[in-house]
Structure formats: C-alpha cells, structure tokens
Amino acid sequence: MYNITTPITKSKIFNNHLKRVINDDAFAAKTIVVCSVLKDVFAYSVRYETTMNNKKIPEKRRPFVAAMDLASGVVTSIAQISVGFSIASPKVQNKLWNLIFKDAKFQNIGIAKKSFATILALIGSGVITERILVPLIATPLAAQVEKLFFKKEVNTENKSSTNAISKLKNNSMNIDTFIFTSDVKH
C-alpha cells in the first residue's frame, strides 16, 4: 500500500513509468499526447461551464456556443489521440526519420530520435487536429449536439410543450435541473 507521506519518486508505479518513458520512444511520445489531451478535456469542460453561465452571451445563442465547446472537446480528444498515437508508432517514426534525416550525423542518435518522436507526435496531433480536423467536424457536430440536448421540437398539438430554452427562461432553472427533470413523465 502506498503511504501518502512517501514522495512520488519512491513510488513503484512512477518509477516503472519513468523507466518505460526513457527506454521506449513511442511510449514517451504517447505519454506527452495523453497529457495534452487531458489538458484539453479540462479546458473544454471549463469553457462549457463558463459559456452556460455567461450572461453576456445572448440566451438563445448560449446553447449553440456550449454545444460547440462540447463538440470541439470531444473531436479534439479523439482526433489528438488517433493522430498522435499514429505518428508516435515506431513504423511511422522510422519512415519519417529516414525521410528527413537520412544522411544526418548526430552525437547521440537515441536522444535525437526520442526528441523527434515526441515533438513530432505532439505538434502533429495538435496542429493537424486543432487547426484542420476540429473545425471541419466540430461545427456540424455542434449543431447536432444542440438539437439533441438543448432544443426540443415544439409540438403543435400540445400547447404545453415548449422548447428547452423557454422552459429554462420561464422556470428560472439551470440546465442541469432541466435535463434531470425533463426525463420525468408527468
């Protein structure tokens, strides 16, 4: 059992992870990509919460902006993991290394290859996903998320049925309360 007063550097899990990062270029690159994705998941969660509580954004636009934050977060996470892990694979790394540094001479080729793998996986996953894939995929996905989770179709046969935004406005409920209570049959 791990004692809370013991420094993390004495932890068996930490030391095994560190040894693997030192000895395996692909694992080191994947670890960096996962850290970047975790940072983005946290950032998009905070953005969603901030958007839903931001009174400066008009109430009728808030759901789409929040849906865009959610869609961007999901697409960014999935795409970064996919692209980053693909770039970090030894097969791809060897091809790229041979293509770019075919005749180059390095004092310590091991450090150079590890740095190359890590930097390329991080930059590749970040640039390719956040600047190319996310804008193409997240916007249409945000419209679907908004339609699914934030707006309800108005039923013309039943006058008591209204959309989610007006229910929130009329009842002064927050979105979490609405989602919880909308599932209850009256």
Residue pairs with C-beta under 8 A, 6 or more apart in sequence:
2 11
8 14
9 15
17 31
20 27
21 27
21 28
21 31
22 28
25 88
25 90
25 93
25 113
25 114
25 117
25 118
26 88
26 89
26 90
26 93
26 117
28 114
28 117
28 118
29 84
29 87
29 88
29 93
29 117
29 118
29 120
29 121
29 122
30 84
30 85
30 88
30 121
32 118
32 121
32 122
33 80
33 81
33 84
33 85
33 88
33 121
33 122
33 125
34 81
36 80
36 84
36 122
36 125
36 126
37 76
37 77
37 80
37 81
37 84
40 73
40 76
40 77
40 80
41 73
41 77
43 73
44 69
44 70
44 72
44 73
44 76
45 73
47 69
47 73
48 66
48 69
48 70
48 73
51 57
51 62
51 65
51 66
51 69
52 62
52 66
52 174
52 175
54 62
57 65
59 165
59 168
59 169
60 165
63 146
63 150
63 151
63 164
63 165
64 142
64 143
64 146
64 150
66 150
67 142
67 143
67 145
67 146
67 149
67 150
68 138
68 139
68 142
70 142
70 145
71 137
71 138
71 139
71 141
71 142
71 144
71 145
72 134
72 138
72 142
74 141
75 129
75 133
75 134
75 137
75 138
75 141
76 129
76 130
76 134
76 138
79 125
79 128
79 129
79 133
79 134
79 137
80 125
80 126
80 129
80 130
81 125
83 124
83 125
83 128
83 129
83 133
84 121
84 122
84 124
84 125
85 121
86 92
87 93
87 96
87 120
87 121
87 124
87 125
88 117
88 121
93 113
93 116
93 117
93 120
96 116
96 120
97 113
97 116
101 112
101 116
106 112
149 179
150 164
150 165
150 175
151 163
151 164
151 165
152 161
152 162
152 163
152 164
152 182
153 163
154 161
154 162
154 163
155 161
162 170
164 178
164 182
167 173
167 178
167 182
168 174
168 175
168 178
171 178
173 181
